[in-house]
Amino acid sequence: MSGRDNDTDPSVEPGQRVSLDAVFDTLADVAPEIRAGLPGRRVKTEETNESGERQLAADVWADDVLEDRLGGLDAVGEYASEERADVLDTGDGALSVAVDPLDGSSNLQSNNPMGTIVGVYDEPLPAPGSALVASAFVLYGPLTTLTVARDGTTTEYVVEDDGPREVGTVSLPDDPTVYGFGGRVPDWTDDFTGYVREVEQELKLRYGGAMLADVNQVLTYGGIFGYPGLRENPEGKLRHQFEAAPMAYVLHCAGGASSDGAQSVLDTEPDGLHGRTPVYLGNERLVDDLEAALDTR
């Protein structure tokens, strides 16, 4: 699976191009298998992940599948997941993959959208956002779609029984329509609450509890998604390595912007493999206004 500009971009090494193709071809191949395996795995296990969240059987199973398929590639030397404590050494490959196997897995019980996030880094993990060379997410909605960001371009595919079919390049609309913010309103800071009150005068609320699904709405309609720092949890909820930075990369390649409240998420480093960060993704104007409202720069 090739990005639109791969064959002509002189900054892309031929070896890395082939390696990234292998990662995303594998992700497209495994997506239908993961989707088909979700029924029957909606029950909670007795285990928690490194972030203290109770795991569903589907979380653990999807992680094992992705570790086997992505970690088994010659191009991949490290595999890390939200569902396991440490980085797994998978060989001599130059790429490191950081995976959220089932983002929004709590939606499985209510049969709402969820998906898989993959960040591809060219440094050992944990790595800063600047080390990302590509990222992607699979959305298990009414359709199964794969959105890939690489070489400055974001491309959407529909994953069908006979393989992925390219839909086209994704560009963030200039006229934003939707917004969605996580966390309980009483836990928001006063500055952030004031910003939301301005945004809701312009945009429509769309929030479904799966980060990648909410961000996909922003990609489709324009707008802003965020999970802020909270009064008692200033680092927020989302993991830098597995969620915030890979999805920020997708937005940047689609012409959008990201922030942790002060600077681009791609300019920051995680506080450890499972470190959390506030994250805001969307149209540049809305992200700039957010930073001005928080005044943390």
C-alpha positions in Angstrom: 0.0 0.0 0.0 1.7 3.2 -1.2 1.3 6.7 -0.1 0.4 9.2 -2.8 3.9 10.9 -2.8 6.1 7.9 -1.9 7.5 7.3 -5.3 8.6 10.9 -5.9 9.5 12.3 -2.5 13.3 12.3 -2.3 13.2 12.5 1.5 11.8 9.0 1.7 14.5 6.3 1.6 13.6 3.3 -0.6 14.2 0.9 2.2 11.9 2.8 4.6 9.3 3.1 1.9 9.2 -0.7 1.5 9.1 -1.1 5.3 6.2 1.2 5.7 4.3 -0.5 2.9 4.8 -3.8 4.8 3.4 -2.3 8.1 0.3 -0.9 6.5 -0.3 -3.8 4.2 -0.3 -6.0 7.3 -2.6 -3.7 9.1 -5.1 -3.8 6.3 -4.9 -7.6 6.1 -5.4 -8.0 9.9 -8.2 -5.5 10.3 -11.0 -7.8 9.0 -9.7 -10.6 11.3 -9.9 -8.3 14.4 -13.3 -7.0 13.5 -14.6 -10.6 13.0 -13.1 -11.6 16.3 -14.8 -9.0 18.5 -18.1 -10.8 19.1 -17.8 -13.1 22.1 -14.9 -11.0 23.6 -17.0 -8.3 25.2 -16.5 -9.5 28.7 -14.1 -7.9 31.2 -11.1 -9.8 32.4 -9.7 -9.7 36.0 -6.6 -7.9 34.6 -5.7 -4.2 34.3 -3.4 -2.6 31.8 -0.4 -0.4 32.7 -2.7 2.6 33.0 -4.9 0.8 35.6 -7.8 0.2 33.2 -9.8 -3.0 33.4 -9.1 -5.0 30.2 -11.7 -6.6 28.0 -11.0 -10.0 26.5 -11.0 -8.2 23.2 -8.2 -5.8 24.3 -5.9 -8.7 25.2 -6.8 -10.7 22.1 -6.3 -7.9 19.6 -3.0 -7.0 21.2 -1.8 -10.6 20.8 -2.8 -10.6 17.1 -1.2 -7.3 16.3 2.0 -8.2 18.2 2.2 -11.4 16.2 1.6 -9.8 12.8 3.3 -6.4 13.1 6.1 -7.7 15.5 6.7 -10.5 13.0 7.7 -8.1 10.2 11.4 -7.9 9.3 11.0 -4.1 9.2 9.9 -3.9 12.9 12.4 -4.1 15.7 10.2 -3.0 18.6 6.5 -3.5 19.5 4.9 -1.6 22.3 1.2 -1.6 23.3 -1.1 0.2 25.6 -2.0 -3.2 26.9 1.5 -4.3 28.0 4.0 -2.8 30.4 7.2 -2.9 28.5 8.6 -2.6 25.0 9.0 -5.9 23.2 12.2 -6.5 21.2 11.1 -8.2 18.0 14.3 -8.3 15.9 16.7 -6.1 14.0 14.2 -3.9 12.1 14.7 -0.2 12.1 11.1 0.7 12.9 9.3 0.8 16.3 5.5 0.5 16.4 3.4 1.8 19.2 -0.1 0.4 19.2 -3.5 1.0 20.9 -5.1 -2.3 19.9 -8.7 -1.3 20.6 -9.1 2.4 21.2 -12.5 3.0 22.7 -12.9 -0.7 23.6 -15.5 0.2 26.3 -17.8 1.0 23.4 -17.8 -2.7 22.5 -20.4 -3.5 25.1 -22.7 -0.8 23.7 -21.9 -1.7 20.1 -20.5 1.8 19.3 -17.4 2.6 17.1 -13.9 1.7 18.2 -10.6 1.1 16.4 -6.9 0.5 16.2 -4.1 3.1 16.3 -0.6 2.5 15.1 2.3 5.0 15.4 5.5 4.1 13.5 8.7 5.6 14.9 12.3 5.5 13.6 13.7 5.6 17.2 13.6 3.3 20.1 10.5 3.6 22.3 9.5 5.7 24.2 10.1 8.3 21.5 9.1 11.9 20.9 6.5 12.9 18.4 9.2 14.2 16.1 10.4 10.6 15.6 7.2 9.5 13.9 7.6 8.6 10.3 4.0 7.5 9.7 0.8 6.6 11.6 -2.6 5.1 10.9 -5.8 4.1 12.4 -8.5 1.5 11.6 -12.1 2.5 12.4 -14.6 -0.3 13.0 -17.8 1.5 12.2 -20.5 0.8 9.7 -17.6 0.4 7.3 -14.1 -0.7 8.2 -11.8 2.1 7.1 -8.0 2.5 7.3 -6.6 6.0 7.4 -2.8 6.3 6.7 -0.6 9.3 7.2 2.8 9.4 5.6 5.0 11.7 3.6 2.8 14.7 4.4 -0.4 13.1 3.1 -3.3 11.5 4.8 -5.2 8.8 2.7 -8.4 6.9 3.5 -9.1 3.3 2.4 -12.2 1.2 2.8 -11.1 -2.3 3.9 -13.1 -4.9 2.0 -13.0 -8.7 1.8 -10.6 -8.6 -1.2 -8.4 -5.9 0.3 -8.2 -2.1 0.8 -9.8 0.2 -1.7 -8.4 3.8 -1.8 -11.1 6.4 -1.2 -8.8 9.4 -1.6 -6.7 12.0 0.1 -8.1 13.5 3.3 -7.9 17.2 3.8 -9.3 19.0 6.8 -12.3 21.2 5.7 -11.6 24.9 5.9 -15.0 25.6 7.5 -15.2 23.6 10.8 -18.5 22.0 11.9 -18.0 19.8 15.0 -16.3 19.6 18.3 -15.9 17.0 21.1 -14.1 17.3 24.4 -13.5 14.6 27.0 -13.6 14.6 30.8 -16.3 15.6 33.2 -17.4 19.2 32.9 -17.0 19.9 36.7 -13.3 18.7 36.4 -12.5 21.1 33.6 -10.3 24.2 34.5 -12.0 27.6 34.3 -9.8 28.7 31.3 -10.8 25.6 29.3 -14.4 25.9 30.2 -14.4 29.5 28.9 -12.9 28.3 25.7 -15.6 25.6 25.3 -18.4 28.1 25.8 -17.0 30.1 22.9 -16.6 27.0 20.6 -20.1 25.7 21.3 -21.6 28.9 19.9 -20.0 28.0 16.5 -19.8 24.2 16.3 -22.0 21.1 16.9 -21.2 18.7 19.7 -20.0 15.2 18.5 -18.5 13.0 21.2 -18.7 9.2 21.3 -16.1 7.9 23.7 -13.6 6.5 21.2 -10.8 9.0 20.4 -10.1 7.9 16.9 -13.8 7.9 16.0 -14.2 11.4 17.4 -11.1 12.6 15.5 -12.3 11.0 12.3 -15.4 13.2 12.6 -13.1 16.2 12.8 -11.2 15.0 9.8 -14.5 14.6 7.9 -16.3 17.8 8.9 -13.6 20.1 10.3 -13.5 21.2 13.9 -11.7 20.3 17.1 -11.3 17.3 19.4 -9.7 17.5 22.8 -9.1 15.7 26.0 -7.9 18.4 28.4 -5.8 18.5 31.5 -8.2 18.3 34.4 -8.2 20.0 37.8 -7.0 16.8 39.6 -5.3 15.3 36.6 -3.4 18.0 34.7 -1.8 15.4 32.5 -5.2 14.4 31.1 -6.2 10.8 30.1 -4.7 10.0 26.7 -1.3 8.3 26.3 1.2 10.3 24.3 3.0 7.4 22.7 -0.1 5.3 21.6 -2.8 7.9 21.0 -1.9 11.5 21.1 1.2 11.7 18.9 0.0 9.2 16.2 -3.3 10.9 15.9 -1.6 14.3 15.9 0.5 13.1 13.0 -2.6 12.2 11.0 -4.1 15.7 11.6 -0.9 17.4 10.6 -0.7 15.4 7.3 -4.3 16.4 6.6 -3.6 20.1 7.0 -4.6 20.4 10.7 -2.8 21.2 13.9 -2.2 19.7 17.3 -1.4 21.0 20.8 -0.9 19.9 24.4 -2.1 23.3 25.4 1.2 25.1 24.8 2.8 23.5 21.7 2.4 20.9 19.0 2.1 17.3 20.4 4.7 16.4 17.7 7.2 18.7 19.5 6.9 17.0 22.9 8.2 13.9 24.5 6.3 11.3 26.5 6.7 11.0 30.2 7.7 7.4 29.9 6.2 4.7 27.7 2.7 5.1 29.2 2.9 8.8 30.0 -0.3 10.9 29.5 -0.7 14.3 28.0 -3.5 16.8 27.3 -4.2 16.8 23.5 -6.2 19.0 21.2 -6.5 18.2 17.4 -8.3 20.1 14.7 -8.3 23.2 12.5 -5.3 25.5 13.1 -7.5 28.5 14.0 -9.3 26.6 16.7 -6.1 25.1 18.1 -4.5 28.6 18.1 -7.5 30.0 19.9 -7.3 27.1 22.5 -3.7 27.9 23.2 -4.5 31.6 23.6 -7.4 30.8 26.0 -5.2 28.5 28.2 -2.3 31.0 28.0 0.3 28.4 29.0 2.9 29.2 26.3 
